[in-house]
């Protein structure tokens, strides 16, 4: 499946599907006549191969498919996914990475080296990759959607500096960028050659506490820090207004979004001081926050550093490359860390791995049986309205326990040459190239 511009789930390789009344069996009817780029036929056996592969212990997708008990081939164009228990986010997961189908023949042939020569069914075929430099894709002449794609070749150039990317966009060396200097966004609102797409993204940014650290084991300390952070100032200064101040894991792009839960509280220095005093830290204390090298992250941390001085807290900032930052947080080698999430279309994807006791991204080591129960309930219900109420309770509990301070939601910002046509932004922030052309 895939997503449309409003975030609705739409058919792709699966033309249609049915869900059993008990919510535990999903039957998918597949598109006929589709082939992988190496000529291998796409069918139910290929789907079973992919999903079984994604469920293996060494797969990064195993958590997304943890509720899958069995994948059955009914006939060449019909496949069933049988769940151990109802799991409402399944369809959403299949619009994302877990639903990306690759050639079983190519995987068996290349083994661990498959990533160097990926083979899918999409509109473009892999041609070459120069690590850290560029990726080249060429038109798939046998794509199942007749008349598509509309472009012969795609070249992705790797540029870690958004300012360098903008220079290349202005000079015509690239036609589109998926990173844009936030301080330049307003300047190009009515430019004759470059267009800007600036829309809310599905993720969040914030700071996580290590709840094993003695400084943060009392939730009143965490609540005090939360009370003095000025989210609107952070978005205005660090993001140049290109973002949404928030206090929840769900952005305005989510169907479960609740504006009352996401609205930042007013800064309350006196209330924070009372909480610190009650926790025995009326004289303040010091700690270190880890952050990546991105200038936005740096400036956000510097603003928080200034804001915390109002309650006599000395926050030191330690910059790391992102790989080291991720490694240290995974190992629990931190006191506080500035880290975010790109977001998922189903609310379960923004909560479960982060705040479930055994969640794969729960580096805070937060554990609350009540939270675990709510999260299990949220993914087992099929009624969207009932699920929204569950996630409201989840946010209420998180705002009380404060294992993580949600600060803001980043926008998805793209820069495009006015010669580029056919780009439709999708809430998940990933670029769909099928309709894109260049005049």
Secondary structure as UniProt FT lines:
FT   STRAND          2..3
FT   TURN            5..6
FT   STRAND          9..10
FT   STRAND          14..19
FT   TURN            21..22
FT   STRAND          25..30
FT   TURN            32..33
FT   TURN            37..38
FT   HELIX           44..54
FT   TURN            57..58
FT   TURN            60..67
FT   STRAND          68..75
FT   TURN            76..77
FT   STRAND          78..83
FT   TURN            88..89
FT   HELIX           90..94
FT   TURN            95..96
FT   HELIX           97..99
FT   HELIX           104..110
FT   HELIX           111..116
FT   STRAND          124..130
FT   TURN            131..133
FT   STRAND          134..139
FT   TURN            141..142
FT   TURN            146..147
FT   STRAND          153..157
FT   HELIX           162..171
FT   STRAND          176..177
FT   HELIX           182..184
FT   HELIX           186..188
FT   TURN            189..190
FT   STRAND          194..200
FT   STRAND          204..209
FT   TURN            211..212
FT   HELIX           214..216
FT   HELIX           219..228
FT   HELIX           231..238
FT   TURN            240..241
FT   STRAND          243..245
FT   TURN            252..253
FT   TURN            255..256
FT   HELIX           259..262
FT   HELIX           269..278
FT   TURN            279..280
FT   TURN            282..283
FT   STRAND          285..291
FT   HELIX           295..308
FT   HELIX           309..311
FT   STRAND          313..319
FT   HELIX           322..331
FT   STRAND          336..341
FT   HELIX           348..355
FT   TURN            357..358
FT   TURN            360..361
FT   TURN            363..364
FT   HELIX           369..380
FT   HELIX           384..401
FT   STRAND          404..417
FT   TURN            418..419
FT   STRAND          420..421
FT   TURN            427..428
FT   TURN            434..435
FT   STRAND          437..438
//
